[in-house]
Amino acid sequence: MNALLEVKNLYVDLNLPAGSLHAVRDVSFSVEKGKTLSLVGESGCGKSMTAMAIMGLLPPSATFRADAITLDGKSLLGMTEAQLSRVRGSQMAMIFQEPMTSLDPCYTIGNQLTEALTTHQKVSARKARDRAVFLLEKVGITGASSRLKQYPHQLSGGLRQRIMIAMGLMCGPSLIIADEPTTALDVTIQAQIMGLLAGIQEEFNMGMILITHDLGVVSRVADDVVIMYCGQVVEEGSITDIFTRPVHPYTRGLMACIPVPGKTEPGGKLGSIPGIVPTPIGELWGCSFRSRCPQAGPACADKDLSLVCLPDGRAYRCARIQARGLSHPETVWDDPEREAN
């Protein structure tokens, strides 16, 4: 099956007074139609910058390069700004994080929704309004017609997030990128928003990239997961593999932080990852996680450390596992003698 979106060897650098900040380094992944790929990692690991590069919305201080970025078989590389503007919103859309500030406070909800459609398609104002009402109802907003006359400040955070979803769907894109769609929302509204996204994705058969650091959300909606750390992909696999057979020490550390019903004792101590993320400014080499990894060794500082891809679709970037050439790399940490060596 051909991928809906394919990204190969993406790099993004930010030119700062202190030097070049390597925000994204050698990132590759693909998204199938009707499937959800989740980009996971702590703040500053390059998730949002990856999405911005795909959308062509990088800040002026950024430079990027990639071997390929294709959407539905068409290359996005080399497109002019005018060409990218025709693709954004119509074929791929993005739900930005922080719904409180993503909508323009000077325009009504109706103006902002209909503009997305009339910009890309030759439709009348009446048809654009009907489409907006239909999608507002689809995302669970009651009294949709009256909402079109309201301004963002008159709506709650949950309603604004639903409107952002409706705005992304106005032109029926084949790919939607949801960047922290549950940020600043309470737990009940988070569950509603994620259930809404999953239902709409299934109904419209869209591909989706979900950007988050919430592994609980990932476990409920993702099909495949890409774990990022310090701008790089350190592990990739299906949702089942990542949650039941994690390979990279960073992924294992993330999983140890999650309480497991029936296993984690009430009031018991959860796992943690010591240290801090290294700065991605200047020359980088080896495994970026080695300063925080309890299994780090001399090989982890080697100059070249590539992503190893396995036949079953899994991938990992770990020098100690690569040195052993294991076909089932998750077993390396289960053998005390092997781990000690």
Secondary structure, DSSP 8 states (H G I E B T S, - for coil): ---SEEEEEEEEEEEETTEEEEEEEEEEEEE-TT-EEEEE-STTSSHHHHHHHHHT---TTEEEE-SEEEETTEE-TT--HHHHHHHBTTTEEEE-S-HHHHS-TTS-HHHHHHHHHHHHS---HHHHHHHHHHHHHHTT-SSHHHHTT--GGGS-HHHHHHHHHHHHHTT--SEEEEESTTTT--HHHHHHHHHHHHHHHHHHT-EEEEEES-HHHHHHH-SEEEEEETTEEEEEEEHHHHHHS--SHHHHHHHHTS--TTTS-TT-------S-----BS---S-TTTTT-TT--GGGG-S----EE-TTS-EE--HHHHHHT-SSGGGGGG-HHHHH-
